[in-house]
Amino acid sequence: MSEHTEPPQVPAPSGLAQAEDEAVALTSELIRIDTTNTGDPATGAGERAAAEFVAGKLAEVGFETTYVESGDTPGRGNVVARLPGADPARGALLMHGHLDVVPADAAEWSVHPFSGAVQDGYVWGRGAVDMKDMVAMTLAVARRFRRDGITPPRDIVFAFLADEEAGGLQGSHWLVDHRPELFEGCTEAVGEVGGFSVTLRDDVRAYVVETAEKGIAWLRVRVRGRAGHGSMLHEDNAVTRLAEAVARLGRHRFPLVLTDSVREFLAAVTELTGVEFGEEDLDGAVAKLGGLARVIGATLRDTANPTMLSAGYKSNVIPSVAEAVVDCRVLPGRQEAFERELDEILGPDVEREWIANLPPVQTTFDGDLVEAMRTSILAEDPEGTVVPYMLSGGTDAKAFARLGMRCFGFAPLRLPADLDFTALFHGVDERVPVDALRFGTRVLDRFLQDC
């Protein structure tokens, strides 16, 4: 008679290890849900499928969720859930992430941008770093807390949002205007584009936490002239005068302005590396920061980049109107001075109007929440340093700041020294290291237990 042998028992993964595995899997699954946001509802995919996916994952472990379609277009799905904390008298913490992504041309990629492929130590696809990685890590930790009965020190509100890539007007801003009760009691908010590591030299790693971001001001400029036949002499050509004005603006260098967050960042880098950032050649010194120089360099001054031109309807007709769109990014405290300079550059015959004008956001790098960020990072990387910085772009923080919240960017990732991470935002072959997702999940788990 043969003896029956039971197969060896594989121990079930611990709660945190399970959350790490889930973060990797969820990142891949979310990428496979196409949530392309072109800025035009007629050509965008909408966020409903991703929002319903997230809501299902939360409900699976016992969360009560609120699903809201924001704006005037069906399918712009948002999901909000609240996890009660030990001290309901404390202000709640908002953890927010957006579900939409910018478009991607599959012909340019090494893998299909909506494949969510897990290969070569990375999760690949549109949204891998902006920002389905953070959505996945946050979702995995939220599930772990409910599954394992972990009570955070205060209420945590989890919000997964639509339309951030087009300014959030049909996402976070719509919710703040129409459903502010979903964020009742929230005094601080944590979102994207911060907490990732930057290797400054050898093994000197700084984890940058966003404490400020420039304002987003999308500008339409318009010149009116006299219509006429394209074959004739014409002194009042709207296209010519618009082109001259836009060229002046595009070539203009706005003045150097060092905000508190930029000064703090540069001082921290000097302390870590010995590199000095003298104002006589600040651009040259910042260029030594590698890939991060793209972001930091853009926070030294206001910028105004022409992005779109529109005029005419026939090749032999001189149009009476020509228009351009300019992407303006304005430093905190600079709006009035920026507009005066703008008018001087464009001249009196150029009309201008704001398509969108979302103000800068800034807070200080101090307090218990910042200390919790620092502690959670150093627990996983004792050799790291946590420093503040300003983001040159914009996030949904602009909406939540309107409710009086202090806003931070903290999506922790420990990255390989040779990865040009900032180039992956909206870039080709966007990808996030698997090990970085696991690291970030551990950090967020600790952070939310100590927030």
N, C-alpha and C positions, 0 to 999 in steps of 0.2 A: 504494500500500500504506500503510495507516494505521500509525502508530507506537504501540506499546503503552507506556503509562506506568504504572509501578508506583505504587500509592497511597503517600502519605507515611507513613513509619514513625513511630508514636507511641511514645516511649520508655516502657519499663516503669517503673512507679512504684518509687521507692527502697523499701528495706525498711521504714523508719519511716513513709513516706507511705502505704504499703500497710496498715500497722498502724492508722493513723489512719482510713483508709477502712473497715477491718474493724470498728473499734470502733463506728462509727456504725451499720453494717449489723447487727452482732451485737446491739447494744442493741435495735434494732427487732425482730429475730428472736426474741430472748428474751422481749420483752414479749408477742409473739403467742402464746407458750406460757403458757396460764393455769395459774399455780401458786398460786391463792388458798388461803390458810391461814386458816380461820375459828376455829381453836383446837379444833374438833371434827372428828376424822378422818372421821366419817361425812359431813360436808358440805364438806370441803376437797378440792381437786383433786389434791393430791400433787405431788411434785417430780420424779418419775421421768422424765417426758418431757424436762424441761429438763436434768436430770443426764445423760441419755443423749445429748442434743444436745451438751453441753459435752464429754463424754467423746469423742464422735466427732470434734469439732473438734481436740482435743488429739492423738488417735491419728492423725489425718490428717497431722500434721507429725512424727510419730515418738515422741510421749510414750507411756510405759507408764502406764496409769491403773488405779486401784483404785476399783471401784464398790461402794458399801455401802448397803444399805437399813437404816436405823436405827430403833429403837423397836419397837413391837409391831404396827404397822400397815404392810401392804405399800404400796410406792410412795413411801416417804419416802427418796428417792435422794440420795446424797452422792457426790462424785467427788474423789479426791485424787491428785495427781501430784507427782513430785519432779524438779527440774532440778539435776543435779550442778554444783557450783561449783568454782572454781580451787583453793580451800583447804578440803579436807574436815575439817581440824582445827578450823575456826571453827564457832561455833554457827550453825545454819541459821535462815533467816528464813521465817516462815509468812505467806503472803498469803491471806486468807480472805474469802469473800463468801457471802451467802445467796441461795438461788434462790426462796424463797417470797415472796409479797406479801400484803398485807391485802386484804380484799374491796373491790369497787368497784361502784357502782350506775350502769349505763350511762346511765340517764335524766338523771343530773345532769351529765354530761360534754358538752363541746363536740365531742369525737371519741369513738369507742368506746374504752373503757379498755384493751382488749386488741388494738387495731389496730396498735400500733407505728407510727403514721403519722409520716412525716417531712415536715413542712410549716412554713412561716413561720419557718424557722431553728431548729426544735426537733424532737426526737423525743418523741412524746406517748405516754402510756399508764401504766397501773399498774406501778410498779417502775422508772420512768424515773430517779428519784433514790434510790429505796430498794428494792434497790440494784443493779438490773440494768445500770445505767450502769457502775458499778465492776467488776462481773463481766465485762462486755464489754471494758472497757479492759484489765483484767488478762489476760483470755483472748487478746486481740489481741497484747499484748506478749509473753506466753508463746509464742504461735505464731511471732512474729517472731524471738525468740531461737533457737528450734529451727531455723527455716527458714534463718536467716542465720548459724548456727553461732556465736552469741554465748554465751560462758561467763561467768556472773556471778561475782563474787569469792567467794561462798560458796553452799552449797546453798540453793535456794528451794523450799519446799513450797507448792503451790497447792491450796487446798481450797475446794470449792464445795458449800454445805451446805443442809440442810433445816431447817425449823421455827424459824427465828430469831424470826419474828413471834409465836410463842406461847411464847417463852422459851428455845427451843433444847433443850428436854428430850428431844426425839426427833431432835435433830440434833447440834450441837456437844457438848453435855453427854453424850449417849449415846456418841459416838465417844471422848471423853476417858475415859469409864468402861470402854468395852469394846474400843476399838482404839487405845490410846495409842501403839502402835508406829508408827502412820502419821505421827506428829509427832516421831519420835525425833530428838533433837539440836536441836530448835527452841528458841531462847533469846529470840526477839522475834517479835511478831506485829503485822501491819498489817491493819486492816479499815476499816469504814465510818464515816461522819459526821465527817469532818475533811478538811482540805486545801482546802476551798472558800473562795472569796474573799468578803470582806465589805467593801463600800465605806463607810468611816467618814465621809469628807467629800471633796468634789471628787474628786481622783484618788488619795486615800490608801486603799490596799487592804491589808487584813490577811488572811492565809491562816491559818485557825485549825486547829490540829492537836489532836486529842483526846488528852489524857494522863490523863484520869480520867472516871469515870462513876458516877452514883448507883446505890445498890443498888435492886433491884426486890423489893418485898415485897407480894405480893397476899394480902390479909387477909379471912377470913370472920368476921363477927361474928354472934352468935346470941343471941336473947332467948327465954326460955321463960315462958309464962304459963298461965292457966287457960282452957281452951276453954269456950265457952258460946254461947247464942243471941244473935244480933245485935240483937234487939229489946229486950234487957234492960239494966239498969244493970250496968256491969262495971268494976271497979276494977283488975283484973289483966290488962290487954290487952297481949299481946306486941307487937302491931303498933305501938301507941302508944309503948311504951317504947323499941322499936327506933328508931322515927322520931326520937324526942327525942335518943337517943344519936348517931345518924348525923348529925343536924343539928348537934349540938355539935361533932362531929369535922370536918364539912365546913366549918364557919365558923372553925375554930381556926387561928391564925397561929403557926406554930412559930418558935422564936427564930432570929435572924440568926446564921449561922456562916460565916466566910470561910475556906475551905480554901486551901492553897498554890496550887493551879492557878487558882482564881478570883482570888486576889490578883495572881498573875503576869499574868493576862489584863487585869485592870483597870489595872494599872500600865503595861502596854504601850499600852493605848488612851489613857491620860493622856499618855504620851510622844508619841504620834502626833497627838493632837487637842487637847491642852490641857484636856480635860474632866476635872474632878476628881470622884472617887467617894467623897465623905465619908459616913461611916456614919450621920450624922444624917438623911440622906434618900437612902440608897443605892438604894432602889427607884425613886425619881424620876429619879436620874441614869442608871440602867441603862435606863430606858424610852426614853432618847434614842438608844439603839443601833438603833432601828428593828426590823426583823423578827427580828434576833438576840436582842432583849430577851426573847422568849418562852423561849429556851433558857437564857440567862444568868440571867434573873430567877428561874428555877426551880432554879438551883444555889446560891442564897443561903441556902436553908433547906430542911429536910425538908418534904415535902408528903404529904397523905393525902386523896385524893379519892374519895368514894363513887361507885360506878359501876353497881351492880346491887342490886335489892331483890326479895325473894321471900317470900310469905306467903299462907296461905289456899288454899282450894279451892272455896269457895262463898260467895256474897255475904251470906248470912244466918247464917254460922257464924264466930264469933270463934276464930281458930286458936290452938293452944297453942304454936306455934313461929313465929318470924319471923327471917329472915336477910338480911344485906346483904353485899356484897363491896366492899372498899375498895382502891384502887390506891395503895400507899404507896411513896414514893421517898426513900431515906435516904442522907444524906451519909456519906462515909468517917469512921469513928470515932464515929458517932452512934447505933449500933444500941441499946445499952443505955439511953441517955438517952431515945431515941425511944420505946422500949417503956414506960418508966416514965411518960412523958408521956401515952402512949396509954391506959394503964390509968386514969390520973387523969381523963381526959376521958370515957371510956366508962362508968366507974363499976363497982362490984363485981358487979352483977347481969348484966353483959354478958359472955358467953363469947366468946373469940376463938381462932382457929387460923390458921396460915399455910398458904395454898394453895401458894405458892411463896415462897422467901426466898433470893434470889440476892444475894450481898454486893457492896458497891461495889468498884470497881477503880481503882487510881491508880498512876502512875509519875512519874518526874521528867522534866523537859524538858531533857535533856542527852545527851551521848554521840555516838558516830559515826553512829548511825542518824538521830538528829535533825539532825545536820549535813548528812547526805545529803539529807534532806527539804528543808532550807533551800536547799541549793545547787541542787537540781533545780528548785525553784520560781523562784528568782531568775534562773536561766539563761533561763527563758521570760518572766519578768516582773521586770526589774531594779528596778522601782519598788515592788514588793511587799514586805511584811514578814511573817514567819512567827512566830506567837504560839501559846502553849498555851491550852487551855480545857477546861472540864468539860462533859460531855454530861449533860443531865437525864434522858435515857432510858437504855436498856441495849442491849448488843450481844452477839455471840458471844464478845467478849473475856472475858466472865465465865467461860466454860468454859476458855479457854486460859490464863488467869491461874492456874487450878488446877494447871497443869503447870509453873508457875514462870516463864512467859514475861512479859516486859515488853510491854504492849499499847498500841497507838496507833491512832487513827483518822486515815487519810490517803487520801482519795479525791479527788485534786486536780481542781478545776474553777475556771476564771476566769469569773466570772458577770457579767452586766450589772448596773450599779449599781441599776437600778430593779426588778430581779426580787426578789420576796419569796420567797426560796428556802426558808426554813424552813417556810413555810405549805404547801409542796408535799408534804412528808412526810406520807403517808397522806391527802393532800388531793384535792380535785376538780381535774381538768385537770392532773395531775402531768405534768411535762415537763422535759427537759434540753436546753440549747442545743447545737446541733451543734458550734459552735466550741469550746464548753467541753469536749466529748468529745475533740476533736482536741488541745486544749491538755493535757488530763489524760493522754492517751496519750503525748504527748511527755515530760511530766514523769515518768510512771511508768517509761518506757523508760530515761531518764537515771538515775533513782533506783535501779532494780534493777541497773544496771551499776556503781553506786557504793555499794552497800549493804554 
